[in-house]
Amino acid sequence: MNSFTTITSALSWLQTPKNNQPRQNLERLRHALNYLGNPQHQLPIIHLTGTNGKGSVSAFLKHLLMSQHLKVGTFTSPHIMRFNERIAFNDMPIPDDELIALTNEMLTLNAYMQTTTFGQLAGFELYTAMACVYFARQKCDVCLIEVGIGGLGDCTNVLDGKVAVITTIGLDHMDKLGNTLSDIAYQKAGIIKRQATVITGAIAEEAMMIIRQQTAQQSAKLYAYHRDFTTTDVTLSPQGTQFHYNERVFKSQMLGAHQVDNACVALRAFEAWMQQIGHAINWESATDALQHTQWYARMEKMSDTPLIYIDGAHNQAGLLALRHMLATLFIDYELTLLYSGLSTKDQRQQLAILDTFDAKELVLTEFQHKDAMPVSQFEGVANSLSEWQTDWQLHNDWRPFIEQYTQREKGNDKALLVVTGSLYFVSAVRQYFMK
């Protein structure tokens, strides 16, 4: 069994292991963690799920907790620039040498797992096991663990979250989670553990009913947005937001009303955690931390002249939030949308929403990913929509389009390009700009 010496070989292997036995439950991962000495039992956990907003809530929470001198581990997905971002400590992605060493441990683990009836770990199981080992060694004061998909059957549900955060519930990943809000809520409410504190964002009553049932079953405490906590005096601008929470004034660089919601949920989860550990809050530091929180690919500015933003609005709720934010803050701009997405999503519905944006043109493109929707399929879907308000066009390659757009609109201070869709697509565009 050859060990890895380079980050390239380590990352290549992490995407290689497969297990032909579909994962029915979490027993395979639990067995593997037991072999590793059950590092997950040492971890103080805030567990986060939600159709939209969990990345932003995690980002706010991370900075709020770090502002109180706590050691914070974060496990997030997908990554935007590098795999290392997925497993981070105090806002620093895991260093290459430590990731290589951890991958070598996973190689040994999988050699053992192949001798059991379970077979080897694969994909997200491996990443979850690695995060558990790394955070236990870092002696984190708190770990922010984002669910991969759903909650109940997700690999991260081997962890025992003392605080469970459910940001939003919408119709996404229906192939895996169910066709109704109730079905999806049941899966997401699966992260609620015995006597936990549960914080929810703005969630429809159909889904809240399921969350309340699960909270009661687990003797947990529920704090629902707009019922038990809320924001007031919200001011939105293209430079950021200002709002009141618990009679304190907060500012944020993150754009849009939905980011005020995310910040408010993060603040309530932050208070719940600090109360649980009996730690007084330094609100001056917390306010400053919230103001300086940024998050990759969430209305992130890539260029000033012309104005170009990227935003990973990869489902219907995300696109509706983006539309609302652009209509509120960028009403005087000439909007061009550059969009690409995955064939595993309902692109017909996504395109129907994109057509309701006040945009002068919509450019559909493709990118490199095994599930990326080819331009030829986008064309078929676009043609199947009967009446278009927006001029749309197809581009096989988005790079020349961005270059042409940048040249064409250089002196136009009212031009606005928003690159949106799959986070995998948006991350490729971000890497292009960063280079």
C-alpha positions in Angstrom: 0.0 0.0 0.0 1.8 3.1 -1.3 1.3 6.3 0.7 0.8 9.7 -0.9 3.5 12.3 -0.9 1.8 15.0 -3.1 -1.4 16.9 -2.7 -2.4 16.0 -6.3 -2.1 12.3 -5.7 -3.9 12.5 -2.3 -6.8 14.5 -3.8 -7.0 12.1 -6.8 -7.3 9.1 -4.5 -10.0 10.8 -2.3 -12.2 10.8 -5.4 -11.4 7.2 -6.4 -12.8 4.8 -3.8 -16.3 3.5 -4.6 -18.5 1.1 -2.7 -21.0 -1.0 -4.8 -23.1 -1.5 -1.7 -25.4 1.5 -1.6 -25.2 3.2 1.8 -28.5 2.2 3.6 -27.7 3.9 6.9 -24.8 5.3 8.9 -23.5 2.0 10.2 -20.5 1.7 7.8 -19.3 5.2 8.8 -19.9 4.5 12.5 -17.9 1.3 12.2 -15.0 3.2 10.5 -15.1 5.9 13.2 -15.0 3.3 15.9 -11.8 1.9 14.3 -10.4 5.5 14.4 -11.1 5.8 18.1 -14.5 7.6 17.8 -13.0 11.1 17.4 -16.6 12.4 16.8 -17.4 11.9 20.5 -14.9 14.6 21.4 -16.5 17.3 19.2 -18.8 20.1 20.4 -21.1 20.5 17.4 -23.4 23.1 15.8 -25.1 21.1 13.0 -26.5 23.1 10.0 -28.9 22.1 7.3 -31.2 24.0 4.9 -32.1 24.3 1.3 -30.5 27.7 1.0 -28.5 29.9 3.4 -26.4 27.3 5.4 -23.1 28.5 3.8 -23.8 32.1 4.7 -25.1 31.3 8.2 -21.9 29.2 8.7 -19.7 32.1 7.6 -21.4 34.5 9.9 -21.4 32.0 12.8 -17.7 31.2 12.3 -16.6 34.9 12.6 -19.0 35.5 15.5 -17.5 32.6 17.5 -13.9 33.4 16.5 -14.5 37.0 17.8 -15.0 35.5 21.3 -11.6 33.7 21.0 -13.1 30.3 20.5 -11.3 27.7 18.3 -13.7 27.0 15.4 -13.7 24.1 13.0 -15.8 24.3 9.9 -16.9 21.4 7.6 -18.5 22.8 4.4 -19.3 21.8 0.9 -18.8 22.1 -2.0 -15.5 23.9 -2.1 -15.1 27.0 -4.4 -11.4 27.3 -5.0 -9.6 24.2 -3.4 -10.7 21.0 -1.7 -8.9 22.1 1.5 -11.6 24.7 2.2 -14.0 21.9 3.1 -12.1 21.2 6.4 -11.0 24.4 8.0 -9.8 25.6 11.4 -10.1 29.2 12.5 -10.9 30.2 9.0 -7.7 28.6 7.6 -8.2 25.6 5.2 -6.4 22.5 6.2 -2.8 22.8 5.1 -1.6 20.5 2.3 0.8 18.5 4.4 -1.9 17.7 7.0 -4.4 16.8 4.3 -1.8 14.4 2.7 -1.2 12.8 6.1 -4.9 12.5 6.8 -5.5 10.9 3.4 -2.8 8.3 4.1 -4.7 7.5 7.3 -7.8 7.1 5.3 -5.9 4.7 3.0 -5.1 2.5 6.0 -8.7 2.8 7.2 -10.1 1.7 3.9 -7.6 -1.3 3.8 -9.2 -2.3 7.1 -12.8 -1.6 6.0 -12.3 -3.9 3.0 -11.8 -6.8 5.5 -15.2 -6.2 7.0 -18.7 -6.9 5.6 -19.2 -3.1 5.2 -16.5 -2.5 2.5 -14.6 0.7 2.1 -15.7 4.3 2.7 -16.3 6.4 -0.4 -16.7 10.1 -1.2 -18.5 12.2 1.5 -18.0 9.4 4.1 -14.3 9.8 3.8 -14.5 13.6 4.0 -16.6 13.3 7.1 -14.3 10.9 8.8 -11.3 13.2 8.0 -13.0 16.2 9.4 -13.8 14.3 12.7 -10.1 13.3 13.1 -8.8 16.7 12.2 -11.1 18.7 14.5 -10.5 16.3 17.4 -6.7 16.9 17.0 -7.2 20.6 16.8 -9.2 20.5 20.1 -11.9 22.7 18.7 -14.1 24.6 21.1 -16.9 24.3 18.5 -17.4 22.7 15.1 -19.7 24.0 12.5 -20.8 21.0 10.5 -22.8 21.6 7.3 -25.0 18.7 6.1 -24.2 17.4 2.6 -27.7 16.7 1.5 -30.8 16.5 3.7 -30.0 15.5 7.3 -31.5 12.3 8.6 -29.5 10.0 6.3 -26.5 12.3 5.7 -23.0 11.2 6.8 -22.7 14.2 9.1 -25.6 12.8 11.2 -23.1 10.5 13.0 -22.4 13.7 15.0 -24.4 14.9 18.0 -25.3 18.6 17.5 -26.1 20.4 20.8 -27.4 23.2 18.5 -29.3 22.4 15.3 -29.8 25.1 12.7 -32.3 24.7 9.9 -32.0 27.7 7.6 -34.7 27.3 5.0 -36.7 24.5 3.4 -37.5 24.4 -0.3 -38.0 21.9 -3.1 -34.5 20.8 -4.0 -32.7 17.4 -4.2 -36.2 16.0 -4.6 -34.7 12.8 -6.2 -33.2 12.0 -2.8 -35.3 13.8 -0.2 -38.9 13.6 -1.4 -41.4 15.6 -3.4 -43.1 17.7 -0.8 -42.0 20.3 1.8 -43.1 17.9 4.5 -40.9 15.1 3.2 -37.9 17.4 2.9 -38.6 18.9 6.3 -38.7 15.3 7.8 -35.2 14.6 6.3 -33.8 18.0 7.5 -35.3 17.7 11.0 -33.4 14.4 11.3 -30.4 16.4 12.7 -32.4 17.4 15.8 -30.9 15.5 18.7 -32.0 14.8 22.3 -32.4 18.0 24.3 -30.7 20.1 21.6 -31.5 23.8 20.9 -33.1 24.2 17.5 -32.9 27.5 15.5 -34.9 27.8 12.3 -35.0 30.5 9.6 -38.1 31.6 7.7 -39.9 28.3 7.0 -43.4 27.6 5.6 -46.0 26.2 8.1 -46.2 22.9 6.2 -42.5 22.2 7.0 -42.6 23.9 10.5 -45.2 21.4 11.6 -42.7 18.5 11.0 -39.9 20.4 12.7 -42.1 21.1 15.8 -43.0 17.4 16.0 -39.4 16.3 15.8 -38.4 19.0 18.4 -41.1 17.7 20.8 -40.1 14.1 20.3 -36.5 14.9 21.2 -37.4 17.2 24.1 -35.5 19.9 22.3 -36.0 23.7 22.5 -37.2 25.5 19.4 -36.5 29.1 18.4 -38.2 30.1 15.2 -37.4 33.2 13.1 -40.1 35.9 13.1 -41.8 34.1 16.1 -39.1 34.0 18.8 -36.5 36.4 17.3 -36.4 38.8 14.4 -34.8 41.8 12.8 -36.2 45.4 12.6 -35.2 48.7 10.9 -33.6 46.9 7.9 -31.7 49.2 5.5 -30.5 47.6 2.2 -28.0 49.2 -0.2 -25.5 48.0 -2.9 -22.7 48.6 -0.3 -24.3 46.3 2.3 -27.0 46.1 4.9 -27.9 47.5 8.4 -30.4 46.1 10.8 -31.4 45.9 14.4 -31.4 42.7 16.3 -32.2 42.6 20.1 -31.9 46.4 20.2 -28.4 46.3 18.8 -27.4 47.8 15.4 -25.5 45.4 13.0 -23.9 46.0 9.6 -23.1 43.5 7.0 -21.2 43.5 3.7 -23.4 40.7 2.4 -26.0 42.0 0.0 -29.8 41.4 0.1 -32.7 40.9 2.4 -32.1 37.1 2.5 -28.6 37.8 4.0 -30.2 39.8 6.8 -32.3 36.7 7.5 -29.1 34.6 7.5 -27.3 37.0 9.8 -30.2 37.0 12.2 -30.3 33.1 12.3 -26.6 33.1 12.9 -26.8 35.6 15.7 -29.5 33.5 17.5 -27.5 30.3 17.1 -24.4 32.2 18.4 -26.3 33.4 21.5 -27.6 29.8 22.1 -24.1 28.4 21.9 -22.5 31.0 24.2 -25.3 30.4 26.7 -24.8 26.7 26.6 -21.1 27.0 27.3 -21.6 29.7 29.9 -19.5 32.3 28.1 -20.4 36.0 28.3 -20.6 37.7 24.9 -18.3 40.6 23.9 -20.8 42.3 21.7 -18.4 44.9 20.4 -16.2 42.2 19.0 -19.2 40.2 17.7 -20.7 43.3 15.9 -17.3 44.0 14.2 -17.0 40.3 13.2 -20.4 40.2 11.6 -19.7 43.4 9.7 -16.5 42.0 8.2 -17.9 38.6 7.2 -17.6 37.7 3.6 -18.5 34.5 1.8 -17.2 33.2 -1.6 -19.7 33.4 -4.5 -22.5 35.0 -2.6 -23.0 38.3 -4.6 -19.2 38.6 -4.6 -17.8 41.4 -6.7 -15.3 40.3 -9.3 -14.9 43.6 -11.3 -15.8 47.3 -10.8 -15.5 48.5 -14.4 -17.7 47.0 -15.7 -19.5 45.8 -12.6 -19.5 42.0 -12.4 -20.8 39.8 -9.6 -20.9 36.1 -9.1 -23.7 34.4 -7.1 -24.3 30.7 -6.6 -28.1 30.8 -7.0 -28.4 27.1 -7.8 -32.0 26.4 -7.1 -35.4 28.1 -7.4 -35.3 29.7 -3.9 -31.8 31.0 -4.6 -32.8 32.5 -7.9 -35.9 34.2 -6.4 -33.7 35.7 -3.7 -31.2 36.9 -6.3 -34.1 38.4 -8.4 -35.5 40.3 -5.4 -32.1 41.6 -4.4 -31.2 42.9 -7.9 -34.7 44.5 -8.3 -34.2 46.2 -4.9 -30.6 47.3 -5.1 -29.6 47.5 -8.8 -32.8 48.8 -10.4 -31.0 51.4 -12.5 -28.5 49.0 -14.1 -28.6 47.2 -17.5 -28.5 43.6 -16.3 -26.9 40.7 -18.2 -27.2 37.2 -16.8 -24.7 34.5 -17.5 -26.1 31.2 -16.3 -25.2 27.5 -16.2 -26.4 24.6 -14.1 -26.6 20.9 -13.6 -28.7 18.5 -15.6 -29.8 16.9 -12.3 -31.8 20.0 -11.5 -35.2 21.1 -13.0 -33.7 23.5 -15.5 -37.0 24.2 -17.1 -38.3 25.8 -13.9 -35.0 27.6 -13.3 -35.1 29.1 -16.8 -38.7 30.2 -16.3 -37.6 32.1 -13.2 -34.6 33.6 -15.0 -37.0 34.9 -17.6 -38.8 37.0 -14.9 -35.6 39.0 -14.1 -35.5 42.5 -15.5 -32.5 41.6 -17.7 -31.6 42.9 -21.2 -30.1 39.5 -22.0 -29.7 36.0 -20.6 -26.6 34.0 -21.8 -26.8 30.2 -21.3 -23.5 28.3 -21.2 -21.9 25.1 -20.1 -18.9 24.2 -17.9 -16.7 21.2 -17.1 -18.5 18.9 -14.6 -19.9 15.4 -15.0 -23.4 16.6 -14.4 -23.2 20.0 -16.2 -26.1 20.7 -18.6 -24.7 20.9 -22.2 -25.7 24.0 -24.3 -27.6 21.7 -26.7 -29.9 20.6 -23.9 -30.3 24.2 -22.6 -31.4 25.1 -26.2 -34.1 22.4 -26.2 -35.4 23.5 -22.8 -35.3 27.2 -23.7 -37.2 26.4 -26.9 -39.9 24.4 -25.0 -40.8 27.5 -23.0 -43.6 29.2 -25.0 -43.1 32.9 -24.6 -39.8 34.6 -23.6 -39.7 38.2 -22.2 -35.9 38.1 -22.2 -33.5 37.9 -25.1 -31.5 34.7 -24.7 -28.5 33.3 -26.4 -26.2 30.3 -26.2 -22.4 30.3 -25.7 -20.4 27.1 -25.7 -17.6 28.7 -23.8 -18.2 31.4 -21.2 -14.6 32.7 -21.1 -14.6 34.5 -24.4 -18.1 35.8 -23.6 -16.8 37.4 -20.3 -13.8 38.9 -22.2 -16.0 40.3 -24.9 -18.5 41.7 -22.4 -15.7 43.3 -20.4 -14.3 45.1 -23.5 -17.8 46.1 -24.7 -19.0 47.6 -21.4 -15.8 49.1 -20.1 -16.9 52.7 -20.0 -20.6 51.9 -19.1 -21.1 52.6 -15.4 -24.6 51.3 -15.6 -23.7 47.9 -17.0 -24.0 44.9 -14.7 -23.1 41.3 -15.3 -24.3 38.7 -12.8 -22.8 35.2 -13.2 -25.1 32.7 -11.5 -26.3 29.0 -11.4 -24.4 26.0 -10.1 -21.8 26.6 -7.4 -19.5 24.4 -9.4 -19.9 26.8 -12.4 -19.6 29.9 -10.3 -16.4 28.5 -8.6 -14.9 28.0 -12.1 -15.7 31.6 -13.0 -14.2 32.8 -9.7 -10.9 30.9 -10.4 -10.8 32.5 -13.8 -11.0 36.0 -12.3 -8.5 35.2 -9.5 -5.9 34.1 -12.1 
